[in-house]
Structures are given as C-alpha cells and as structure tokens.
C-alpha cells in the first residue's frame, strides 16, 4: 500500500531539515537532549552519522518505492534518539523530566516512522498491528505533551504571541485541553483520526505562529531553529499516524 502523499512528503522534508540544522551547529541549543550522544566514543562521528541517516531517510521518503526503506532507517534513528534521552531521565531532578519531557518528543518521531512502515506493509494484519502501535505510542506522547504544558503553563503562555487575542494564558490553557482531548481520543480509538489530524494542525500552527516570528526576530538563536525543526517534525510524525487507514 502506498503511504499518503502529503504527510509522507512533509514528514520527510521535516526530517531533512532537522538533520541539516543539527549538522550545521554542534551546540547544546541545537541538539538539546540529544547532546548525550556526545558522551559516546567517537561522538562527533556517531552524531554526524545519525543525522546523515535521518537526512537520507527523509530523502528516501519522498518516493513511494523507497518509503519502506526510509521507514526502517528513520525507525532505527528515532529509536536511538529516544534511548539517548534515557541518561537525562535517570539524572532528572523532578518527576516529569524523569518520566516524560523530551523522551516522548523523540518517541513521537519513532511513532511516525512506525506509521510509515505500516503504510508500506502489504499484509493487512501486520499493517494493522504496526498502525495500532503507532497510534497508541502517539497517544501516550500526547499525554506527555499535556503534562508538560500543565506543569510549565506560564512558560507555555509566554510563548504565545501577545498580539493574538484574547490573551496568552487563554491559548496556553486551550491548547493544553486540546492535547488532553487528543490523547484521550487517540488512546481509546474514538474519532482518533480526526483527533490526530487536529493535533497535527495545532502543532503546525505552533511552528507558524510561535517559532517563525522568533526565527525572523532572532535568526542567530540556534534554539529557535531547533525548536522550529522539532515542532514541524513532530507534526509530520503525527500526520503520518493520522493518515493510516486503521486510525
């Protein structure tokens, strides 16, 4: 089965963007929690290979004939990215960082790769199993996103542009509720496809309304580039899950 066109192209392009930015700047603001890769032997080589593999997977995703190979490459890369967050989880000083936070950002990307693999699987039963796994994984990730916004509500509100009415806190609370409802719908598989599409749209709006203005105002800030790339990449992963016929 061919994966849906637009979600596949967007996810692939986002993977390429994330990889290129990470290869351009080897600093903590760019790599964030993935900086734990730097502690590995031959860290610069390992990190460069992982990001190059992500770029290669993004390129391969652009064509249906190589989409299955892309799903395997990105699945391995995002699994390793998720595991790279484990040291930070162990060393975390608070409950949320220990059991959520950045790990589920990377894990949601893995769910997108699994969804792509499901979409390229010819056997319906196997495709359904992988599609279910991708959906449940994304649902758990959405729970983490909800908790993150609840625990850091003021910081979330500060990210909302001040020119959007009625006020920043209103949108922080509304998007937190939206994440919670999306997580519930995805996990219990009731209107899961609609919920996943709406969550994808919300993440895309985050990228456009929050991070693009910050990029324009401060293009020298690597954190802005990293957060923008990660946001669109998570949106792409969510889009891949949303396009699964079983969702």
C-alpha positions in Angstrom: 0.0 0.0 0.0 1.3 3.5 -0.9 1.5 5.9 2.1 -0.5 9.1 1.7 1.4 11.6 -0.4 1.4 14.9 1.5 2.0 13.6 5.0 4.9 11.5 3.7 6.5 14.4 1.9 6.1 16.7 4.9 7.5 14.2 7.3 10.4 13.5 5.0 11.2 17.2 4.5 11.0 17.8 8.2 13.5 15.0 8.9 15.9 16.5 6.4 15.5 20.0 8.0 16.2 18.6 11.5 19.2 16.7 10.3 20.7 19.7 8.4 20.3 22.1 11.3 21.9 19.6 13.7 24.9 19.1 11.3 25.3 22.8 11.0 25.6 23.6 14.7 27.0 21.2 17.2 25.9 23.0 20.4 23.6 22.4 23.3 20.9 24.8 22.0 20.6 22.9 18.7 21.0 19.3 19.9 19.2 19.8 23.3 18.6 16.4 25.0 20.4 14.6 22.1 23.6 16.1 23.4 24.0 12.9 25.5 25.2 11.3 22.2 28.3 13.4 22.6 29.3 11.3 25.6 29.7 8.2 23.3 33.1 7.1 22.0 33.7 8.8 18.6 30.8 11.1 19.5 31.1 13.5 16.6 31.3 10.6 14.1 28.3 8.8 15.7 26.2 12.0 15.8 27.0 13.0 12.3 26.2 9.5 11.0 22.8 9.6 12.8 21.9 13.0 11.4 23.1 12.0 7.9 21.0 8.8 8.2 18.0 11.0 9.1 18.6 13.2 6.1 18.9 10.1 3.9 15.7 8.7 5.3 13.9 12.0 4.6 15.1 11.9 1.0 14.1 8.3 0.6 10.6 9.1 1.9 9.9 11.4 -1.0 9.4 8.4 -3.3 6.9 5.6 -2.7 9.4 3.0 -3.9 11.9 3.8 -1.2 9.4 4.8 1.5 9.6 1.4 3.2 13.4 1.6 3.4 13.0 5.2 4.8 10.7 3.9 7.5 13.3 1.4 8.6 16.2 3.9 8.6 14.2 6.5 10.5 12.8 3.9 12.8 16.3 3.0 13.9 17.4 6.6 14.1 14.5 7.7 16.2 14.8 4.7 18.4 18.4 5.6 19.1 17.3 9.3 19.7 14.7 8.0 22.3 17.3 5.9 24.0 19.7 8.9 24.0 17.2 10.6 26.3 17.4 7.9 29.0 20.6 9.2 30.7 18.8 12.6 31.2 15.7 10.8 32.6 17.9 8.9 35.1 19.6 12.1 36.2 16.4 14.2 36.2 15.7 16.2 39.4 11.9 16.2 39.1 9.1 13.7 38.4 8.0 15.0 35.0 11.5 15.2 33.5 12.1 11.6 34.8 9.1 10.1 33.2 8.2 12.4 30.3 9.6 15.5 28.7 12.0 15.2 25.9 11.8 11.4 25.7 8.3 11.5 24.3 9.2 14.1 21.8 11.7 11.7 20.3 9.3 8.7 20.8 6.6 10.5 18.9 9.0 10.6 15.9 9.5 6.9 16.2 5.7 6.5 16.1 5.8 8.4 12.8 8.4 6.0 11.4 6.3 3.0 12.5 3.2 4.6 10.9 5.2 4.9 7.6 6.3 1.2 7.9 2.6 0.2 8.5 1.5 2.2 5.4 4.0 0.3 3.2 3.2 -3.1 4.6 1.3 -5.3 2.1 -0.1 -7.7 4.6 -3.3 -6.2 6.2 -2.9 -8.0 9.6 0.7 -6.9 10.1 -0.1 -3.4 8.8 -2.9 -3.1 11.4 -0.6 -4.2 14.2 2.0 -1.7 13.4 -0.6 1.0 12.8 -2.1 0.3 16.3 1.3 0.5 17.8 2.0 3.9 16.2 -1.4 5.2 17.3 -1.0 4.1 20.9 2.5 5.4 21.0 1.4 8.8 19.7 -1.4 8.9 22.2 1.0 8.3 25.1 3.2 11.1 23.7 0.2 13.4 23.6 -0.4 12.7 27.3 3.2 13.8 28.0 2.7 16.9 25.9 -0.4 17.7 28.0 1.5 17.2 31.3 4.4 19.4 30.0 2.0 22.3 29.3 0.3 21.8 32.7 3.5 21.8 34.7 5.0 24.7 32.7 1.8 26.6 32.0 3.4 30.1 32.5 6.3 29.2 30.2 3.8 27.9 27.6 1.8 31.1 27.9 4.9 33.2 27.4 5.5 31.5 24.0 2.1 32.7 22.7 2.4 35.9 20.6 0.9 38.8 22.6 -0.9 40.1 19.5 -3.3 37.1 19.4 -6.5 37.8 21.3 -7.8 37.5 24.0 -4.5 36.8 25.9 -1.6 34.4 26.2 -2.9 32.4 29.2 -6.2 31.7 27.4 -4.3 30.0 24.5 -2.0 28.1 26.8 -5.0 26.6 28.7 -6.9 25.9 25.5 -4.0 24.1 23.8 -3.4 22.1 26.9 -7.0 21.0 26.9 -6.7 20.2 23.2 -3.7 18.0 23.8 -5.6 16.2 26.6 -8.7 15.6 24.4 -6.5 14.4 21.5 -4.6 12.0 23.8 -7.9 10.6 25.1 -9.4 10.1 21.7 -6.3 8.5 20.3 -5.8 6.1 23.2 -9.4 4.9 23.3 -9.7 5.0 19.5 -12.8 7.1 19.3 -12.6 9.7 16.5 -8.8 9.0 16.7 -8.2 10.0 13.1 -9.9 13.4 13.5 -8.1 14.0 16.8 -4.7 13.2 15.2 -5.4 15.4 12.2 -6.4 18.3 14.6 -3.3 17.7 16.7 -1.2 17.9 13.6 -2.8 21.1 12.6 -2.2 22.6 16.1 1.5 21.6 16.0 1.8 23.2 12.6 0.2 26.4 13.9 2.7 26.3 16.8 5.5 26.3 14.2 4.0 29.1 12.1 2.7 31.4 14.9 5.3 30.8 17.7 8.6 29.8 16.1 8.7 31.5 12.7 8.3 35.0 14.3 11.1 34.2 16.7 13.3 33.0 13.8 12.6 36.3 12.0 13.4 38.3 15.1 16.4 36.3 16.2 17.8 34.2 13.4 21.1 33.9 15.2 19.5 31.9 18.1 20.1 28.2 17.4 17.4 27.2 19.9 14.8 28.9 17.8 15.9 26.9 14.7 16.0 23.6 16.7 12.6 24.1 18.3 11.0 25.1 14.9 12.5 22.0 13.2 11.5 19.7 16.1 7.9 21.1 16.1 7.4 20.6 12.4 9.0 17.1 12.6 6.6 16.1 15.4 3.7 17.5 13.3 5.0 15.4 10.4 5.0 12.2 12.5 1.5 13.0 13.8 0.4 13.5 10.2 1.8 10.1 9.2 -0.2 8.4 12.0 -3.3 10.4 11.1 -3.2 9.2 7.5 -3.3 5.5 8.5 -6.5 3.9 7.3 -6.8 2.0 10.6 -6.7 5.1 12.7 
